[in-house]
């Protein structure tokens, strides 16, 4: 499964515009996936070069046959280190589309989707040490409560955590269906699908340490971007977006922005757009995944 069938890129035009591509510049696509964004970036390059990262081995099938492109199978939390191996210390632009690819969701064996029966895996890369099954069957009640409450923003996180611990003592969770049967009891009436999605999201974030990886990646962008270089990040849930927004506005994840003696803001990035960019109703109609997408663009000062 390749290209657009693998994953329809969200807000493609706005991402390319945000990167403001120099035909001879060096660019990084931290979430290569189906290659939709990368292939579009390559159309704007002349003597420039693009490095594409993806920790999912399946993404390699979409790599374009182009001398101006280098694919690196690695987690984006290590991107600075890998670029160094290629002799690259500074780049003109960085793009990160934080969403899970349609291919990963639609592949039953990966266990990401609430729609298919499959093993409770949810690892973005086979190199990950724990799976969703491990989390559900071994985490303490307090840990589960925290994961569902923070990462899934679930209202009845404590009750759900208690029920999971009681149920696994009788029989461990192994498949998505075995887990959904317990979720069914706690999902609000008429909002079952949304509830399932929130719980699955929470598990996926924990399994892949997505928030930790995102923080590490963002901090590295400050070292790798040239002055005037662009950072373009698209997120799909409020936790990610809050992190990205704070980082762009303040140069850090928490607390107030630093100021100099004269009250001027001290921050390494400058937001290019005051508010997050969202997809048009037309795009949302064609691609429902665009509904929750928020795009933020910043320039390295």
C-alpha positions as CSV (number, residue, x, y, z in Angstrom):
1,X,0.0,0.0,0.0
2,X,1.7,3.2,-1.1
3,X,1.5,6.9,-1.3
4,X,-1.9,8.5,-1.0
5,X,-3.7,5.2,-0.3
6,X,-1.4,4.7,2.7
7,X,-2.2,8.1,4.2
8,X,-3.8,11.3,2.7
9,X,-1.7,14.2,3.8
10,X,-3.7,16.8,5.8
11,X,-3.4,20.5,4.9
12,X,-0.7,19.8,2.4
13,X,-0.8,23.2,0.7
14,X,-0.6,25.1,4.1
15,X,2.3,22.9,5.2
16,X,4.3,23.6,2.0
17,X,3.5,27.3,2.3
18,X,4.6,27.4,5.9
19,X,8.0,25.8,5.1
20,X,8.6,28.6,2.5
21,X,11.0,26.4,0.6
22,X,14.3,27.5,-0.7
23,X,15.0,25.3,-3.8
24,X,18.6,24.8,-2.6
25,X,17.8,24.4,1.1
26,X,18.0,21.4,3.4
27,X,14.7,20.1,4.8
28,X,13.4,17.5,7.2
29,X,10.1,15.6,7.2
30,X,10.1,14.0,10.7
31,X,6.9,11.9,10.0
32,X,7.4,10.5,6.5
33,X,4.5,7.9,6.6
34,X,3.0,7.6,3.1
35,X,5.4,10.2,1.8
36,X,2.6,12.7,0.7
37,X,4.3,15.8,2.3
38,X,7.8,14.7,1.3
39,X,6.9,14.2,-2.4
40,X,5.4,17.7,-2.5
41,X,8.5,19.2,-0.8
42,X,10.7,17.5,-3.4
43,X,8.7,19.3,-6.2
44,X,9.9,22.6,-4.8
45,X,13.6,21.6,-4.5
46,X,16.3,22.1,-7.1
47,X,19.8,21.4,-5.6
48,X,18.3,21.1,-2.1
49,X,18.0,17.9,0.0
50,X,15.2,16.3,2.0
51,X,15.7,13.9,4.9
52,X,12.6,11.8,5.8
53,X,12.2,10.1,9.2
54,X,9.8,7.3,10.2
55,X,10.2,4.7,12.9
56,X,7.6,2.4,11.2
57,X,9.4,0.0,8.9
58,X,6.2,-0.2,6.7
59,X,6.9,3.5,5.6
60,X,10.0,2.5,3.6
61,X,7.8,1.0,0.9
62,X,6.8,4.6,0.0
63,X,10.3,6.1,-0.4
64,X,10.6,8.0,-3.7
65,X,13.4,7.1,-6.1
66,X,15.1,10.5,-5.9
67,X,18.7,11.4,-5.2
68,X,17.6,14.5,-3.3
69,X,15.9,12.3,-0.7
70,X,17.3,10.2,2.2
71,X,15.1,8.0,4.3
72,X,16.1,7.3,7.9
73,X,14.2,4.6,9.8
74,X,14.3,6.1,13.3
75,X,12.2,7.8,16.0
76,X,12.1,11.5,15.5
77,X,13.3,12.0,19.1
78,X,16.8,11.1,17.8
79,X,16.7,13.1,14.6
80,X,19.6,15.5,15.5
81,X,21.9,12.6,16.1
82,X,21.0,10.9,12.8
83,X,21.4,14.1,10.8
84,X,24.8,14.5,12.3
85,X,25.7,11.0,10.9
86,X,24.9,12.5,7.4
87,X,27.0,15.5,8.1
88,X,24.1,17.8,8.6
89,X,24.1,20.3,11.5
90,X,21.7,23.0,10.3
91,X,18.6,22.9,8.2
92,X,16.2,25.4,6.6
93,X,12.9,23.8,7.6
94,X,11.4,21.0,9.7
95,X,7.9,19.5,9.2
96,X,6.2,17.2,11.7
97,X,2.7,15.7,11.1
98,X,2.0,14.1,14.4
99,X,-1.0,12.1,13.5
100,X,-1.0,8.3,13.3
101,X,-1.1,7.3,9.6
102,X,-4.3,5.9,8.0
103,X,-2.3,2.8,7.1
104,X,-1.5,2.0,10.8
105,X,-5.1,2.5,11.8
106,X,-6.4,0.3,8.9
107,X,-4.0,-2.6,9.6
108,X,-5.8,-4.9,12.0
109,X,-2.7,-6.7,13.2
110,X,-1.3,-3.4,14.6
111,X,-4.2,-3.1,17.1
112,X,-4.5,0.7,16.7
113,X,-8.1,0.7,15.5
114,X,-11.3,0.2,17.5
115,X,-12.9,-1.0,14.2
116,X,-11.0,-4.3,13.7
117,X,-10.3,-7.3,15.8
118,X,-6.5,-7.6,16.3
119,X,-3.8,-8.1,18.9
120,X,-3.5,-5.3,21.5
121,X,-0.2,-4.1,20.2
122,X,-0.2,-0.4,19.2
123,X,3.6,-0.1,18.9
124,X,4.7,2.3,16.1
125,X,7.9,0.4,15.9
126,X,8.8,-3.2,16.6
127,X,11.7,-1.8,18.6
128,X,9.3,-0.6,21.3
129,X,9.6,-2.6,24.5
130,X,6.0,-2.6,25.7
131,X,2.7,-3.2,23.9
132,X,-0.8,-2.1,24.8
133,X,-1.4,-5.7,26.1
134,X,1.5,-5.2,28.5
135,X,0.1,-1.9,29.8
136,X,-3.4,-3.3,30.4
137,X,-2.2,-6.5,32.0
138,X,0.7,-5.3,34.2
139,X,0.3,-1.6,35.1
140,X,-1.0,-0.8,38.6
141,X,-4.5,0.7,39.0
142,X,-3.1,4.1,39.8
143,X,-0.9,4.2,36.6
144,X,-3.9,3.2,34.4
145,X,-6.1,5.8,36.1
146,X,-3.5,8.5,35.3
147,X,-3.0,7.3,31.6
148,X,-6.7,7.3,30.9
149,X,-7.3,10.6,32.7
150,X,-4.4,12.6,31.3
151,X,-3.8,11.1,27.8
152,X,-7.4,10.1,27.1
153,X,-9.1,12.9,29.0
154,X,-11.6,10.2,30.2
155,X,-14.1,11.4,32.9
156,X,-14.5,7.9,34.5
157,X,-10.8,7.0,34.3
158,X,-10.6,5.7,37.9
159,X,-13.7,3.4,37.6
160,X,-12.3,2.1,34.3
161,X,-8.9,1.4,35.8
162,X,-10.5,-0.5,38.7
163,X,-12.6,-2.6,36.3
164,X,-9.6,-3.5,34.1
165,X,-7.6,-4.7,37.1
166,X,-10.5,-6.8,38.3
167,X,-11.1,-8.3,34.9
168,X,-7.5,-9.2,34.1
169,X,-7.3,-11.2,37.3
170,X,-9.9,-13.5,35.7
171,X,-8.5,-13.5,32.1
172,X,-5.7,-11.3,30.7
173,X,-6.5,-8.9,27.8
174,X,-5.1,-10.1,24.5
175,X,-7.2,-8.6,21.6
176,X,-9.0,-5.4,20.8
177,X,-12.4,-7.1,21.1
178,X,-11.6,-8.6,24.5
179,X,-10.8,-5.0,25.7
180,X,-13.8,-3.3,23.9
181,X,-16.2,-5.7,25.7
182,X,-15.2,-4.1,29.0
183,X,-15.2,-0.5,27.6
184,X,-18.8,-1.0,26.4
185,X,-19.9,-1.0,30.1
186,X,-18.4,2.4,30.8
187,X,-18.9,4.3,27.5
188,X,-21.5,7.1,27.6
189,X,-24.7,6.2,25.8
190,X,-24.6,7.2,22.1
191,X,-20.9,8.2,22.4
192,X,-19.4,4.8,22.5
193,X,-17.2,5.3,19.4
194,X,-15.7,8.5,20.8
195,X,-15.0,6.9,24.2
196,X,-13.3,3.9,22.6
197,X,-11.2,6.3,20.5
198,X,-10.1,8.2,23.6
199,X,-9.1,5.1,25.5
200,X,-7.2,3.7,22.5
201,X,-5.5,7.0,22.1
202,X,-4.4,7.0,25.7
203,X,-2.9,3.5,25.4
204,X,-1.1,4.4,22.1
205,X,0.5,7.5,23.7
206,X,1.7,5.5,26.6
207,X,3.1,2.6,24.6
208,X,5.0,4.9,22.3
209,X,6.0,7.5,24.9
210,X,4.6,10.0,22.4
211,X,4.6,13.1,24.7
212,X,8.2,12.4,25.8
213,X,9.3,11.9,22.2
214,X,7.5,15.1,21.1
215,X,9.3,17.2,23.9
216,X,12.7,15.8,22.9
217,X,12.1,16.4,19.2
218,X,10.9,20.0,19.7
219,X,13.9,20.9,21.9
220,X,16.2,19.6,19.1
221,X,14.6,21.8,16.5
222,X,16.1,24.9,18.2
223,X,19.6,23.5,17.7
224,X,19.1,22.3,14.2
225,X,17.1,25.1,12.6
226,X,19.1,27.9,10.9
227,X,18.1,31.5,11.9
228,X,15.0,32.3,9.9
229,X,14.4,28.5,9.4
230,X,10.7,27.3,9.6
231,X,9.1,24.8,12.0
232,X,5.8,23.4,10.8
233,X,3.9,21.1,13.2
234,X,0.5,19.6,12.9
235,X,-1.2,18.0,15.9
236,X,-4.4,16.1,16.3
237,X,-5.3,16.3,20.0
238,X,-5.2,19.0,22.6
239,X,-2.3,17.5,24.6
240,X,0.0,17.7,21.7
241,X,-1.2,21.1,20.5
242,X,-0.8,22.6,24.0
243,X,2.8,21.4,24.1
244,X,3.6,22.7,20.6
245,X,1.8,26.1,21.2
246,X,3.7,26.7,24.5
247,X,7.0,25.7,22.9
248,X,6.5,28.1,20.0
249,X,5.2,31.0,22.1
250,X,7.6,30.6,25.1
251,X,10.5,28.4,24.1
252,X,9.5,26.0,26.9
253,X,6.6,23.7,27.8
254,X,5.5,25.3,31.1
255,X,5.6,28.5,33.0
256,X,5.7,32.1,31.7
257,X,7.7,33.4,28.8
258,X,11.0,35.0,29.9
259,X,11.6,38.7,29.4
260,X,14.6,40.9,29.3
261,X,15.3,44.0,31.5
262,X,13.1,46.1,29.2
263,X,10.2,43.7,29.2
264,X,10.9,42.3,25.7
265,X,10.1,38.6,25.2
266,X,13.1,36.3,25.1
267,X,12.2,33.3,23.0
268,X,14.0,31.3,20.3
269,X,11.0,31.0,18.0
270,X,8.5,33.5,16.7
271,X,5.0,32.3,15.7
272,X,4.2,33.0,12.1
273,X,0.5,32.7,12.6
274,X,-1.1,33.9,15.8
275,X,-3.7,31.1,15.9
276,X,-3.5,27.5,14.8
277,X,-4.5,26.9,11.2
278,X,-7.4,24.5,10.7
279,X,-8.6,22.6,7.6
280,X,-11.3,23.9,5.4
281,X,-14.8,22.4,5.5
282,X,-14.1,21.1,1.9
283,X,-11.0,19.2,3.1
284,X,-12.8,17.8,6.1
285,X,-15.5,16.5,3.9
286,X,-12.9,14.7,1.7
287,X,-10.7,13.5,4.6
288,X,-12.4,13.2,8.1
289,X,-9.0,13.0,9.8
290,X,-8.4,16.7,9.0
291,X,-11.2,17.6,11.4
292,X,-9.1,17.6,14.5
293,X,-5.9,18.9,12.9
294,X,-4.2,22.1,14.1
295,X,-1.3,23.5,12.2
296,X,1.3,25.8,13.9
297,X,4.1,27.5,12.1
298,X,7.1,29.3,13.7
299,X,10.3,31.0,12.5
300,X,13.7,30.6,14.3
301,X,14.8,34.0,15.6
